Amino acid sequence: MSLIPDYLSEYIDDIQPYCKGALGELQAQAYEENLPIIHNDVARLLAVLLEMVQPKRILEIGMAVGFSASFMCGYLQKGGHLVTIDRYPIMIEAAKENFKKMGVEDMVTMKIGHAEEVLAEMDDEFDFIFMDAAKGKYIEFLPHCLRMLRKGGLIVADDVLQDGRVAQKYEEIPRRQRTIHKRMNEFLETISNDPKLTSSILTIGDGVAVIRKRED
Ligand SMILES: C[S@@+](CC[C@H](N)C(=O)[O-])C[C@H]1O[C@@H](n2cnc3c(N)ncnc32)[C@H](O)[C@@H]1O
């Protein structure tokens, strides 16, 4: 489901290029098989932001089959590196294969485990962080991401509008979705009101938040 009218999302989808070569094949296969990878319009947004930041160090939370990680490797500066986290062994095996196919295996470090635990153990510095896992935990990931993000760096968080449910009243949300609804609202309120951050919430894909760390 798109957050904007169908005619507009179809127009945007038609006009914006998809990935080419091996990455394009992985992208097409993933859409065909309903594997959980980023929307093409989110990839376009990442491309623009990554060209602006020119990162040497990228952190990704939520690797799946390695599509967005491989895509972002294309924007790393010379000698740059990407660290990506996932907890599912089946995803990790597929991602390993894909990193080899894309020729980026030497640029990527995979960390296996629950992101909340992995992040707590990490103490690196990053220029760019992409959050794309466990949407109910973004509020938990945020302090770790801000701790490791350099001043002036960007965090991009995917799927923050949850098919629009995030804007509904708490009482209207089915019980099983209430925790994620509450936590996502907390996340969006935090990034919108923290004076050390500049942020914007966009209706691209299923909602993307772009957050810049202005001050330490
Ligand atoms: C939407 S997919 C990531 C897609 C990927 N970024 C891409 O576009 O190619 C989300 C991934 O997050 C992983 N995940 C979910 N909860 C997690 C958690 N708490 N810790 C680590 N990984 C998690 C899932 O296994 C899944 O592979």
PDBQT file of the ligand as one rigid body, heavy atoms in Angstrom, charges set to zero:
ROOT
HETATM    1  C1  LIG A 301      13.005  -4.978   6.061  1.00  0.00    +0.000 C 
HETATM    2  S1  LIG A 301      14.230  -6.158   6.316  1.00  0.00    +0.000 S 
HETATM    3  C2  LIG A 301      15.699  -5.297   5.873  1.00  0.00    +0.000 C 
HETATM    4  C3  LIG A 301      15.799  -5.039   4.402  1.00  0.00    +0.000 C 
HETATM    5  C4  LIG A 301      17.144  -4.522   3.930  1.00  0.00    +0.000 C 
HETATM    6  N1  LIG A 301      17.513  -3.312   4.619  1.00  0.00    +0.000 N 
HETATM    7  C5  LIG A 301      17.121  -4.246   2.433  1.00  0.00    +0.000 C 
HETATM    8  O1  LIG A 301      16.453  -3.292   2.019  1.00  0.00    +0.000 OA
HETATM    9  O2  LIG A 301      17.767  -4.981   1.683  1.00  0.00    +0.000 OA
HETATM   10  C6  LIG A 301      14.360  -6.247   8.043  1.00  0.00    +0.000 C 
HETATM   11  C7  LIG A 301      15.401  -7.229   8.564  1.00  0.00    +0.000 C 
HETATM   12  O3  LIG A 301      15.589  -6.934   9.944  1.00  0.00    +0.000 OA
HETATM   13  C8  LIG A 301      15.849  -8.134  10.641  1.00  0.00    +0.000 C 
HETATM   14  N2  LIG A 301      15.476  -7.910  12.053  1.00  0.00    +0.000 N 
HETATM   15  C9  LIG A 301      14.233  -7.748  12.582  1.00  0.00    +0.000 A 
HETATM   16  N3  LIG A 301      14.312  -7.510  13.902  1.00  0.00    +0.000 NA
HETATM   17  C10 LIG A 301      15.624  -7.513  14.218  1.00  0.00    +0.000 A 
HETATM   18  C11 LIG A 301      16.347  -7.312  15.422  1.00  0.00    +0.000 A 
HETATM   19  N4  LIG A 301      15.745  -7.058  16.575  1.00  0.00    +0.000 N 
HETATM   20  N5  LIG A 301      17.698  -7.393  15.368  1.00  0.00    +0.000 NA
HETATM   21  C12 LIG A 301      18.349  -7.649  14.199  1.00  0.00    +0.000 A 
HETATM   22  N6  LIG A 301      17.710  -7.841  13.029  1.00  0.00    +0.000 NA
HETATM   23  C13 LIG A 301      16.376  -7.776  13.036  1.00  0.00    +0.000 A 
HETATM   24  C14 LIG A 301      15.001  -9.191   9.936  1.00  0.00    +0.000 C 
HETATM   25  O4  LIG A 301      15.610 -10.456  10.095  1.00  0.00    +0.000 OA
HETATM   26  C15 LIG A 301      15.015  -8.693   8.484  1.00  0.00    +0.000 C 
HETATM   27  O5  LIG A 301      16.001  -9.391   7.738  1.00  0.00    +0.000 OA
ENDROOT
TORSDOF 0
